Amino acid sequence: MPFIPVVAVLIGALIALWRRPGEGLSSAIQHFAAGVVFAAAAAEILPQVKHEGAIIPTAIGGMLGVATMLAIKKLEESWKGPAGMLSAIGIDLFVDGVVLGLAFLAGEKAGFLLAFALTLEVLFLGLTLTTELSEVVSSRIKVLAVTVGLALLLPLGSFLATPVGHLPPDWIIGFLAFGLMALLYLVTEELLVDAHEKPDTPLISAMFFVGFLGLLLIEEAL
């Protein structure tokens, strides 16, 4: 399952090499992906955290999640040029993988739904990364190799999160709270912020709710 997003990154890269999507389409994809990720967090991970009623682990895990994402943002802002961009995207993909691994701790359905949500997110990431790399790297093979290599950080992060399942319940809840904060940061501070920098229309904005409702319906069907 963690390798499905890697395939999505490759597909996004191939699409970008063939034809770069317009800003309107990019914004619509980001809105849709944000809605899907938000729904996965709200429908699967949040209920699991609330159900256990572990206040202290939830508080500690949540605060660490927020602090980690803000620290990563600060670090990314200090990096410049292609190397900085690749480092920032690599960290994002690794954190996404860790969160995906944590989601499977909440249940197989939660992991499946989040894998679907992150697949949409990294599909756009593949589009963006390939477009940016193509401006500084002339070889398409090298661009694909770098893109796929970075994408492999996602399953690596997922596998590293697997041992958490053997920890005591309170520890697991703390890690789930960490993952929940990371997902909310992804939606509010990355996907939607970047999407709003592009041309916007009511139809494009509605894609957030299409993604949110669509994942809820899939969750109900499962």
C-alpha positions in Angstrom: 0.0 0.0 0.0 2.8 2.6 0.8 4.1 2.1 -2.7 0.9 3.2 -4.4 1.8 6.9 -3.8 5.2 6.3 -5.3 3.5 5.2 -8.5 1.4 8.4 -8.3 4.5 10.5 -8.1 5.9 8.7 -11.2 2.6 9.3 -13.1 2.6 13.0 -12.1 6.2 13.2 -13.3 5.4 11.6 -16.7 2.4 13.9 -17.1 4.5 17.0 -16.4 7.2 15.9 -18.9 4.5 15.4 -21.5 2.5 18.6 -20.9 2.6 21.0 -18.0 -0.9 21.5 -16.4 -2.3 25.0 -16.3 -2.6 26.9 -13.0 -6.4 26.5 -12.9 -6.1 22.7 -13.1 -3.3 22.7 -10.6 -5.4 24.7 -8.1 -8.4 22.4 -8.6 -6.2 19.3 -7.9 -4.8 20.9 -4.8 -8.3 21.8 -3.5 -9.6 18.3 -4.2 -6.5 16.7 -2.5 -6.9 19.0 0.5 -10.5 18.0 0.9 -9.7 14.3 0.7 -6.8 14.5 3.2 -8.9 16.5 5.6 -11.8 14.0 5.4 -9.4 11.1 6.0 -8.0 12.8 9.1 -11.4 13.8 10.4 -13.2 10.5 9.7 -10.6 8.0 10.7 -7.7 9.3 12.9 -9.6 12.0 15.0 -12.3 9.5 16.2 -9.6 7.0 17.2 -7.8 9.6 19.2 -11.0 10.9 20.9 -12.3 7.4 21.6 -9.3 6.5 23.8 -9.7 9.6 26.0 -6.0 9.7 26.7 -5.6 13.4 27.5 -1.9 13.6 28.3 -0.6 11.5 25.3 -3.0 13.4 23.0 -1.7 16.8 24.2 2.0 15.8 24.1 1.7 14.1 20.6 -0.4 17.0 19.2 2.0 19.7 20.5 5.0 17.7 19.1 3.3 17.4 15.8 2.7 21.1 15.5 6.2 22.0 16.7 7.7 19.5 14.2 5.8 20.9 11.2 6.6 24.5 12.1 10.3 23.6 12.5 10.2 22.0 9.1 8.6 25.1 7.6 11.3 27.3 9.2 14.0 25.0 7.8 12.5 25.0 4.3 12.4 28.8 4.3 16.1 29.0 4.9 17.0 26.8 2.0 17.5 28.2 -1.5 17.9 26.9 -5.0 17.3 23.3 -6.4 19.1 21.6 -3.5 16.9 23.4 -1.0 13.7 22.5 -3.0 14.7 18.8 -3.2 15.5 18.7 0.6 12.2 20.3 1.5 10.2 17.9 -0.7 12.2 14.9 0.6 11.3 15.9 4.2 7.6 16.4 3.3 7.5 12.9 1.6 9.2 11.2 4.5 6.8 12.9 7.0 3.8 11.8 4.8 5.1 8.3 4.9 5.4 8.3 8.7 1.8 9.6 9.0 0.6 7.0 6.6 2.3 4.3 8.7 0.6 5.8 11.8 -2.8 5.8 10.1 -2.6 2.0 9.7 -2.3 1.8 13.5 -5.8 3.3 13.7 -7.1 0.5 11.5 -6.8 -1.0 8.0 -9.6 1.2 6.7 -8.0 4.4 8.0 -4.7 3.4 6.4 -6.4 2.7 3.1 -8.3 6.0 3.0 -5.2 8.0 3.9 -3.2 6.2 1.3 -5.8 7.2 -1.2 -5.7 10.8 0.0 -1.9 11.0 0.0 -1.8 9.5 -3.5 -3.7 12.5 -4.8 -1.4 14.9 -2.9 1.8 13.3 -4.1 0.5 13.1 -7.7 0.4 16.9 -7.7 3.8 16.9 -6.0 5.2 14.8 -8.8 3.8 17.3 -11.3 5.4 20.3 -9.4 8.7 18.7 -8.8 9.2 17.5 -12.3 8.3 20.9 -13.7 10.8 22.7 -11.5 13.6 20.2 -12.1 13.1 20.4 -15.9 14.1 24.0 -15.7 17.6 23.2 -14.4 18.1 19.6 -15.6 18.1 18.9 -19.3 17.9 15.1 -19.1 14.4 13.7 -18.7 15.8 10.4 -17.4 17.7 12.2 -14.6 14.6 14.2 -13.8 12.5 10.9 -13.5 15.3 9.2 -11.5 15.5 12.1 -8.9 11.7 12.3 -8.6 11.2 8.6 -8.1 14.2 8.5 -5.7 12.6 11.2 -3.5 9.2 9.4 -3.7 10.8 6.3 -2.1 11.2 8.3 1.1 7.4 7.9 1.6 7.3 4.1 2.0 10.6 4.4 4.0 8.8 6.7 6.5 5.8 4.3 6.5 7.9 1.3 7.4 9.8 3.2 10.1 6.4 4.0 11.7 5.4 0.3 11.9 7.2 -0.6 15.2 5.0 2.0 16.9 2.2 -0.6 16.8 4.1 -2.7 19.4 4.1 0.2 21.9 1.7 0.6 24.8 -1.8 2.1 23.9 -1.0 5.6 25.3 2.1 5.8 23.2 0.1 4.8 20.1 -2.5 7.6 20.8 0.3 10.1 21.2 1.7 9.1 17.8 -1.7 9.3 16.2 -2.2 12.8 17.6 1.2 13.7 16.1 0.0 12.4 12.7 -3.3 14.2 13.0 -1.6 17.5 13.5 0.8 16.8 10.6 -2.2 16.2 8.3 -4.0 19.3 9.3 -0.8 21.3 8.7 -0.5 19.7 5.2 -4.1 20.8 4.4 -4.1 24.3 5.9 -0.5 25.5 5.4 0.6 23.7 2.3 -2.1 22.5 -0.1 -4.6 25.3 0.4 -2.0 28.1 0.8 -0.3 27.1 -2.5 -3.7 26.7 -4.2 -4.9 30.2 -3.3 -1.8 31.7 -4.9 -3.2 30.6 -8.3 -6.3 31.9 -10.1 -9.4 30.9 -8.2 -13.1 30.4 -9.2 -16.1 29.1 -7.2 -15.9 25.9 -9.2 -12.2 25.4 -8.2 -13.0 26.2 -4.6 -15.8 23.7 -4.6 -13.3 20.9 -5.4 -12.3 20.9 -1.8 -15.8 19.9 -0.8 -16.1 17.5 -3.6 -12.9 15.7 -2.3 -14.2 15.9 1.3 -17.6 14.5 0.5 -16.3 11.9 -1.9 -14.0 10.4 0.7 -16.8 10.3 3.3 -19.0 8.4 0.8 -16.1 6.0 0.1 -15.7 5.6 3.9 -19.4 4.8 4.3 -19.4 2.4 1.4 -16.5 0.5 3.0 
